[in-house]
Amino acid sequence: MRTMRSWFRDTTGGLPATFWYLWSGTLINRLGSFVLVFLAIYLTQERGFSASQAGLVIGLWGVGGAVGTTAGGTLADRWGRRPTLLTAHLGAATMMLALGLARDLWAVALGALLLGMFAEAARPAFGAMMIDVVPARDRLRAFSLNYWAINLGFACAAVLAGLAAQADYLLLFVVDAGTMLITALIIFVRVPETRRGGYAVAATTAPRGALRTILTDRVFLGFVALNLFAAMVFLQHISMLPIAMGDSGLSPATYGSVIALNGLLIVVGQLFVPRLIRGRNRSHVLALAAVVMGVGFGLTAFAGSAWFYGLTVLIWTLGEMLNSPSNSTLIAELSPAELRGRYQGVFGLSWQIAGASAPILGGLVREHVGNAALWFGCAVIGVLTAVAHLASGPARERRAVALRHDADASAPAGTRPAAAQPAEAAQPAEAAQPAEAAQPAEAAA
């Protein structure tokens, strides 16, 4: 019992109040995240669109997200984290209701485009705010907790959405919009601005040449590119997996139960992952994650029953659990402090490009080459991504160390740490200090 209490204190203790308000908003928002989980089924079974048309609509969601995450990152640095979050959540709630009421293909496509833009504009601001308020030594812990909340909400939403969809699909859109409004209310009432300098910093004082800095940062862009390929594989669970399960004669409720295994496994195991990977080489962890995800999606080619689909979900979820914390620490450490919002936005852009291209490419491959080719292709991409992580890892770690030293050197006198505190899992395994001797940094979701 004492060991459990100690583990709970080590996992949750010492984090700032602002983090817990953000965490609560995340949980509430994800508890109502019905629509994206069931959008492919809604479009094909309720609206009668083809798999290619459904892929196009989901792809437009991703296109809107690409615009939103880029604009959201810039606004987070120039306008502020808090107003960006509020605007994004209010806009997304409005467009969620509009999408639920749309009927024609053009209206559904436009609604998905605008919804993606508003919904994803919140992500860079959220990520930058988390990095602002959580000390480097606690980030892996903080973002693992946030990731846990995301998946607790997702697991509950997937099951509830399957039941709600059988009653009325419009209910999915109404509940999703309601949770966005509640999250906006929490931010409005309890979350202060966290950007350094707050609102007093004029837009004209934003760092010059920010875009050039990012576009010439080959180490960071290489990391973004690898995340793009991993995301293209991972996002097939939203677009093509529900269609494949429908072709196997399985109901939307069954899909909801199967995909809920993803969230349930993360809820049970994710809080233990930081301890598991602490001090290990992040590139090796990311490479292993890519292989495991590739294998999980590859095995979907052989699935035809609910239990087999469930098995594939459990396998690729293990890869996702390994990928997220290491990914998060890297994006936090590869982002210069004055450009956090923009770096978060560019990194988020990889998810949006994947969100736009994965359903379209997945639909085309599935219709013209076959279901098996789609899932085997996912396995191949996973293996190639793993090799690339192993090759590019050392350069990323050198960049993270250099940025950490620059941040320490530029900190005001009296605020610098007495001794450098390396980021958690930032060093190669062979150079890492023992877990008990060093408190590494923890990172962004």
N, C-alpha and C positions, 0 to 999 in steps of 0.2 A: 504493500500500500504506500509506504514511504517512497519507494522507487517510482511509482506511478505519479505521486504528487510532485516529486522532483522533476520527472520528465515533463509534466504539465507546466510547471513553473519555468523550466528552461525553454519550453516551446513558446509560451504565450507571455511571459513576464517582461516588464520593462519597456514595452512598446508605447509610443505616444498616443494620447487620446484621439488625435486627428486620424491616426491610422485606423483605430477601431470604428470611427464613424464612417470612414471610407469602406472598411471591411463590411460593416452592416449594410451600407448601400449596395455593395456588390452582391451580398447574399440575397437581399430582397429582390433586386433586379433579376438575378438568375433564377429565383424561384418562379418567376413569371416568363422565363425565356422560352415560350412555347413555339413561337412562329417559325424560327429558322430550323428547328428540329424537324418540323412537319411540313415545311414549305414545299418540298419536292412531291410529297404525297398529296398535299392540298392541290397543287397545280395540275397533277396528272389525273387524280381520281375525282376531285370535286369540280375542277374547272375544265377537265377534258383536254388539257394541252398534251402534246407529245413530249417524249423524253428530251428531245432537242430543244423544244420551246421552253420546257421547265429549266433546262440547263442555261438557256439564254437569260431567263429572268433572274435566276440565282447569280449568273455571271454579271448582270447589270447591278445587282446588289454589291458585288465586289468592285465594279467600276466606280460606283458612287462612294464606296468605302475608300478607294484609292484617293479620290479627291478629298474626302472628308479627313482622312488621317494626315494628309499633307497640309491641308489648311489648319487642322486642329493643332498640329505641332507648331506651326508658325504663330498661331494665335496664343497658344499656351506660353510662348516666350515673350511675345510682344504685348498682348492684351492682359494675360493673366490666366492661371490655372482655373480658378473658381468661375469666372464668367464664361469661360469656354465650356466647362462642364455643364453649367446650368443651361446655356443655350443649346448645347448638343442634346441633352436629355429632353428638354421641352420640345425641340424640333422633332426628335425621334418619336416621342409619344404621339404627336400630331400625325406624322406620316404613317405610323403603325395603324392607326384607325382608318386612314385614307386607303391603305393597301387592303385592309379587310373588307372595305366597301367596294373596291374596284372590281369590275367584271370583264371588260374587254382586255385583250392581250396587251394593247398599247398602254392602257391605264394601269394594269398590273405591273408592266415593265417600268413605267415612269415612277410608280409608287415605290418599287423595289430600289430603283436608282437613288431616289431622294432619301429613302429610309437608310440605305447603306451609308450615304454621305453624312447624315446627322449622327447615326449610331456610332460610326467609327471615328468621328471627330472628337469624341470623348476620350478615346484610348490614350493618345499621347499626353493629354493634360493629366489624366489619371496616373499614368506611369511616372511623369515628371513630378507630380505632387507626392507620390509615394517615396521617390528618391529624395525629395526635399526634406521630408519630415522624419525619415527613418535613418539613423546612423548607419554607416557602411558595415559595421560589425554585425548589425541585426537584419540586414536586408534579405538574406536567404531565408531566414526565419519568417520575416514579415510577408514576403511574396509567396512562400510556401503556404502560409495561412490563408492568404488571399486566394491562391489557386485552389486550396481546399474548399473555401466558401463557394467559389465558382462552380465546382463540381458537385458539392452538396446540393446547391440549387438546381444544377443541371439534372442530376439524378432524379430529384423529386419532380421537376418540371416534365421530364420525358415520360414518366409514368402517368402523371396527371393529365398531360396533354393528349396522350393516347385515349384516355377516357373522355376528356372534354370534346375531342374531335368527333367521337361517335355521337355526341349530343348536338353540337353546333360548332362549326369551324370558326364562325365569327367570334365566339367566346374566347378563342385563343388570342385573337388580336386585341380584344378589349382588356383582358387580364394583363397581357404583355405591356400595353400602353399604361395601365394603372401602376404597375411596378416601376416603370420609368419615372412617372410623376412623383411617386413616393421617394425614390432615390434623389430626385432633384430637390425635394423638400428637405431631406436630411442635409444635403450639401448647403442649401440656402440658410438653414437655421444653425447648423453646428460646425461647418467646415470653413475656416478662414482662408484667405489667400496665403499661399506659401512661397510664391516666387520671390526671390531676393530683391528687395526694393519695393515689392508690392505694386500698387497702382501708380506710385509716384514716378516710376520709370517711364519716360516718354517713349513712344514707338521709335522715334528717331535715334534713340540710344541703343537700339538692339545691335548686336555684334555685326559688323560689316563683313561682307564676303562669306556669310554663313553657308550659303548654298555651295560656293566654290570649295569651302573647307570640307564639306561632306562629300562632294563629288570627286575630290582628289584623295579622299581617305580610302585607299585601296583595301586596307585590312578590314575596315568596317564594312565596306561594300561587298567584299568577298563573303563575310559572315552573313550579310543580308541575303546574298544570292543563295547560299546553302539553306537558309531558312525558307526561302521561296520554294525550293524543290521539296523540302520536307513537308511544307504546308500543302503543296499540290497533292501529295499522297494522303496526308491526314484529312483534308477536307472532302475526300471522296465519301467519308462516312455521313456527310450531310446531303450530298447530291446523288451519287450513284448507288450507295448501299441501300437506302430505302426502296429504290426502284428495283434493284436486284432481289430484295426480299419479297417485294410485291409479285415479281415474276415467279417466285418460288411458291406462291399461293399463301403467303403469310399476311396477316392483317396489320393495319396501322397500330393497333394496340400491342401486337406482338413486337413490332419494330420498336415501339416505345419502351417495352420491357427489356428488350435485348440491348438497346443503346444505353439504357439506364445503368447497365452493368459497368459501363465506362466510368460514370460518375461515382457509383458505389465503391468500385475498387480504389479510386483515387481518394475518396473520403476515408476509407479504412486505412490505406497505406501511405498516403502522401506525407503525412506529418512525420513519418519515420525516414523518409528519403533523405532529408538534409544530413542526418547523422550517417546514413549509409554511404553517401558520396563525399562527405567532408574530407578534404585533404587529397582527394583523388584527382588525377589529371582530367580537366574538363573536356579536352578534345577526345580522350578515350571514352568518357561517359557519353558524349554526344554521338560518337561513332557507333557505340553499342546501341544507343537509343534508335538511331536511324536504321540499323539492321533489324532490330526487333520489330519496329513499326512496319518495315518492308515485308518481313515474314508474315506478320499478322494479316496485313491486307492481301498479300499474295495467296494465303490459304483460303481467302474468300472465294477464289475460283472454284473450289471443291465443295463449297457449302450449299446445302439445299434444305436444311431443317433448322428450326429455331436454336437447338442446342449447339449445332456446328457454327452458326453465325455468332452465337454468344461466345464460343471459344475463341473465334478470331478477334472479337472485340476485346476480350481479356488480354490477348497477346499484344495487340498493338497499343492497348492502354498502358501496359508495362513500359513500353518504349516511350510513350508520352510522359509518363511519370519521371523517367530518367532525364528526358530532354528539357522539361520546363525549368527546373531550378538552375541548371547550368546555363541554359539560354539566357535566363533572367539576370544572372550575375554578370554575364558578359556584356549584355546591352547596357547595363548600368555603368560598368567600368570603362567601356569604350566610348562613353558619351562625355565630352567636356561639359563642365558645370553650367557654363553660360549658354550652351546649345542643347540642353537636355530635351526640351520639347521637340525641337527639330529632329534630333537624332531618334527620339522615340517615334516621331512621325514617319521618318524614312524607313525605320525598321518595321513599323506597322504597315508600310506600303507593300512590303513583301507578302504579308498576309492578304492584303486586298487584291494584289495582282493574282495571287493564287486563288482567292475567292472568285475572281472574274474568269480566270482561265480554266481552273480545275473542273467545274461542272460542264463547261462547253467542250473541252477536250475529252473529258470522261464520257459525255453523251455521244460525241462523234465516234470515239474508239469503240464504245459499246455497240453502237448501231451498225458500224461498217466493218469492224474487225471481229468483234465478239466479246462476250462477258469475260471469258478466261484471259484474253489478251490484255484487257484493262487491268486486272488484278495482278497478272504476272509482270506487267510493266511497272506497277507500283513497287513490287519487290526489287526489280532491277534498279530503279531510282534510289531506293533505300540503301542498297549496297554501294552504289557510286557516291552517294552523299557521305556515307561513312568514310570511304577512302579519302575524300576531299577534306573532311574534318581532321583526319590524322595528319594530312600534309600541311594544312594551314594553321594548325593549333599553336605552334611555337611563336609565330609572328603575332598572333592575337595576344598571347600572354605578355610578350615584350611590350606591346602597345599599352596594355592595361597597367603594367608597372610604371611605364613612363608617365601616363596621365595621372596616376596616383601621386607620384613624386611631384609633378607640376602643381597639383592641387594643394599638397602640403606646403610647397614653397610659397604659393600665393596667398595662403591663409593669413589673416591678420594676426599680429603678435598676440600671444596669450591664448589663442584658440587652437594652436597646432597641438596634435597629440604628442605626449612625451616620447612615444616611440611609434614608429610606423606600424599600423595594424593591417596586415595583408588581408585582401578580400578572400572570403571563404571560397575554397576550391580554385583560387586564382592561379596558384602556382602549379607547375608540373608535379606529379606525385612524388617523384624522386627528390624534389627540393622542398616539399611542403613540410611545415613544422608539425609536430604531433598535435592531434585534435585538442587535447586538454591544455596545451601550452600556448596556443594562438587562437584568437577569436576571429576567423575569417569573415569577409563581407558577404551579405546575403542579398537577394536581388529581385529584379522586376518582372512582373508578369505581363 
